[in-house]
């Protein structure tokens, strides 16, 4: 029960205090689940993020479900998901109730512009942190650069970059295994 309560409080805090969507939540999720709570390690959170990105649905929700399941099984996944989503759900309900009175408010508009700009910085921080943990080989760097170019400059669908990266990683792993067996 204690772990479920900790999951609830942790993901409620993340869902309440983080603006900018799923990618902006990653530094907070990483800090809470790796550094503070020790629910996973750097490699585990990196794997969780990689898997969550390639699944359908909201990215941060997928991460919360993954971590919750790892900590306390299906009940943990449900608690983590609910507590991450609930603040946004409640906020949207409140905004919808008052939308007509605030949509032209210069202060609200200015605040949202600032929040969006800060969210870009959070996403950049996440990219740098993940890059340090993931891009350890030349092959990983090549996959990242080619994927970036294909998606950003050539407007390729991201799913193709994910699938190509997975195939290249698989073949590199198989090649490494064969080479290791041959060296014995």
N, C-alpha and C positions, 0 to 999 in steps of 0.2 A: 504494500500500500504506500509505503514511503517513497519508493521509486516512481510510482504513478503520480504522486503529488509533486515530486521534483520535476518530472516530465511536464506536467501541467503548468507549473509556475514558470519553468524555463521557456517553453514555447509560447506561453501567453505573453511573457515579457518581450520576446523577440517579435511576435506578431503585433504587439502594441507600440513598441518603440522604434521599429524599423520602417522607413519609408522608401519607396522606389521599387518595390517588387521583389521577386525571388532572388535575383542576382545580388541585389543590395543587402539581402538578408544573410548571405553566405559568411561574411566576416563575423557577424554576431553568432550565427549557428556554430561556426568553427570554434570561436572563443568559448562559447558555453559548453559544447559537447566534447571538445578535445582538451582545452586548457583548464577550464574550471571543474568540470564534472568527470573527465576521464572516461566517458562512455565509449569513446573510440580513439584511435590514434590518427596521426597525419595521413598515413596510407589508407586507413579505413574511411576517413572523411573524403579523401580524394576519390576513392572507388565509389563511394555513395553518390558524390556529385556527378561523376561520369555516368553512372547507371541512371540517375534521376533525370539527367539531361536528355537521355535517349528514350525515355518513356513518355507516353502521352500524359497530358494533365499539367497542372501547375507545378513548376519546378520546385519551389520551396516546400510545397505540400508533400511532394514525393520524397524530399529529403527528410522532412519531419516524420513521415510514415516509416521510412527506412530506419532512422535512428530509434524511434519509439519501439519498433519491432525488435530491434537489436537489444534494447534495454529490458523490455518487459513483454515481449511477444505481441500477440494481437491486441490485448487491452492497451498496451503501451503505444502501439501504432495509432489506435483510435483516439487516445488521449492527446498525443502529440499533434495529430492532425486537427482535432477540434480546437485545441487551445491556440494553435497558430492561426487558424482561419477565423475564429470568433471575433477578434478585434476588428478585422477588416469588414466582416459582415455587419457588425453593429455600427461601425463608422459609416458605411454606405447607407444603411437605413436612416441614420440621423441626417446625413447630407441630403438624401432624397426628400426628407421631410421639410428641409429648409432651403432647398436648391434655388427656388425662385427669389429668395431674399438675399442670397450671397453671390450669385453667379456674376453680377456686374460690380461687385465690391473690389475696389482697387487694392485693398490690403490683402484680401484673400487671394486674388490673382497674383500679386507680388510674392506672397508666401509660397504659393505653389510653384512659381518659377524658380525660386531659391531652392525649394525641396528637390525639384527635378535636377538642377545643376549639381547639388550635393550627391544625389543618387548616382550620377555618372562617376563621380570620384569614388564612391563605394564600390561600384562595379569594377573600376580600374584597379583598386586595391585588391579585390578578389582575384582578378586576373593575374596580378603579380604574385600573390601568395600561392595560388594554384600552380602557376607556371614554375615556381621554384621547386615544388614537390613533384611535379609530373615530368617536366622536360629535363630528364637526366641523361638522355642518350642523343646521339646525332639523329637517329631515326625519328625520335619523338619531336625534335626541333623541325625536321623536314616536314613531317606530317602537319604540325601546327602551322608552319608558314604557308605550305601549299593549301591547306584548308582555309586559312584566312584569305589568301589571294582568291581562291575559287569562290568563296562566299561573298566577300566584300567587292572585289573588282569584277568578277565574272558573273555575279548574281546567281551562283549555283545554289541549289537547294541544300540546306544544312544536313539533311538526312544522308545525302550522297557522301558528304565529307565524313560523317560519322561511320557509315558503312565501309568506306574506303580505308579509314584509319583503323577500324576493327580488323579488316582483312590483312592489311599490312602488318599490324601487330601480331596477328595470328601466325602469319607466315614467318615473321622474324623469330617468334618464339619457337616454332617448329624447326627452323634452321639452326637456332641456338642449341636445341635439344639434340639434334643429329650431330652437330659439331662436337658437342660435349661427349656423346657416346663414342664418336670416332676418335677422340683424343685419349680415350681410356686404353 
